[in-house]
Amino acid sequence: MKNAGILFLLIASLSRLSAQVTVEIMTDQDQFLPGEAIRVIARVTNRSGQTLRFAHDQPWLKFVVQANGGYVGLKTSEPTIDEGFTLESSERADVKVNLAPYFQLGRPGHYQVIASINVPEWKRQIRSDPKSIDVINGARLWQQEFGVPKSPGDTNNVPEMRLYALQEANYLRSHLILYVQVTDSAGKINKVQPIGPMISFGQPEAKVDKFSNLHVLYQNGPHSFSYTITTPDCEIIARQTYEYTSRPRMVPDADGKITIEGGTRQISRDDIPSSKSSAGNNVSAPRLP
């Protein structure tokens, strides 16, 4: 499982007043729904005047997630860092980790994430300051049970049943975010994927096609609509934007396929597939800040 990647950022000059190594936790967002990916960045900065080496097969990076009242998020395993790296003095490295597969954080509440690193050359552990995050509940807008298509070679005649649900959450009380959730009856699957921002008076339209993909059309601006397609594994495989020249709507045909009628398609940087190619891996080449 590749949940972590390393992004090197070279720093032209750092203060030499303090010879030390630090680790800092950063996130793009501070609120998450239960089951949503919790992506954090552990930024390791080297001001020691020495070259430090971190091996991929050594447990040099660890995380703790704890809540108010002493409750600690149950850890299932340590994050896997796929590649080792060398950090020269006056350099920093950003280690990207999705904490969701490694902690059970299904209980809404206020949490603090702490990272610690072991510096092999010093036999010393360094801890970050706590980074606060919140796990919140969303409001369910729609749900539908569906059967998962069989994979090649599957001889089981009984279909696997799952549940699609659309939820909205008021992120930082400033704007609404629409989410799709996929769960199963056994409670083993609980995946949540943010679809995008939506306006407060819009009501999303949802349909499941013949391949058990979920199609969602909703208003994301005064004159614009977003259209997404999500798989039974809660992966977004298509996203398009339509201008409200006439109200767009989803129309199924006799074969179970769904198309958009009305509106005017607009090319957007958020489109999936993207109009521009991208590398798509977790590790990028070194670059200047």
Phi, psi and omega in degrees: 000123182257092181252000183227143175219162184241128178239113181275135175234113180281137180250126184296317179207137175237155179299133179265008182289334181232116179270100186201171173240133181234157174228136183229139178261130178227151176221155175279340178215161184244355180235139183220149173271152175304129182094349180282149175298133178250092185268123178235161174240125172262109182266115180258122181243131183251111175241023191278344187082003180238159173271129181248143181236130180240115184273143182292337183263014178244138181281068185275343181240126179226156180231149171231136176238121182226154182246169175297144182090003176090357179292130180249129178299127183296124180267129179268330178190171177273144177302145180263123174263117190285335184226141171277167178204162177248133183242108177288163174296144184069028172236162174223156178228137176259118179256116184265127184223136169265111185283342187303318180291346188253351181225146175264102184237049180278350182269121178300145179163181179262125184237159173234131179256129179234131176251147174225143178237145173258122177269107186303321184293334185253346187054049185225142178256135181239131183250149175274165167289152179295141173248122184275136172224161178234135171258120187236158175271144174260164177268125182282128182255332187195151174205154177203134176279149180209159177263139181279128178301146180289143174276158180303131180089356179283120182257003180287124182278343182271120183290146173278127183257136175228175183230124169272143173216143172255131179231151173240144178225139179272097185285116180053027177058022182243328178204154182272141174241133178264135182235151168248138180237140175238125177228162173240167185292336182274352180078010181276338181245124173214090182247137181232133182229124174290132178270315180158175179288149178222159178275155190292331184265003180273143177246114184293148176253132184228139176216146177254128183271185184293342178263009182067022171276147180262124176256129181231130176237124182211158182274123181246005178196172181303328183226027183219151178233148175247139180235124181230154174235128182237140181275168176299346175265013176067036176251130178281121182251350179206141173213131179223158179240138180233136176274144184277068169281322163218156188293121177288151178210155178271134182231116175278145177259185184293338180269002180087004177276153183240131178233165178257128174243141182088167182072176178233122181297132177241130176287131183227154177291344178271002182299144171231123355296151181289150176287344177244141179288151177220161184293314174079004179260179186268349186236123179251161181290156177302145178211161179284149180291000000 
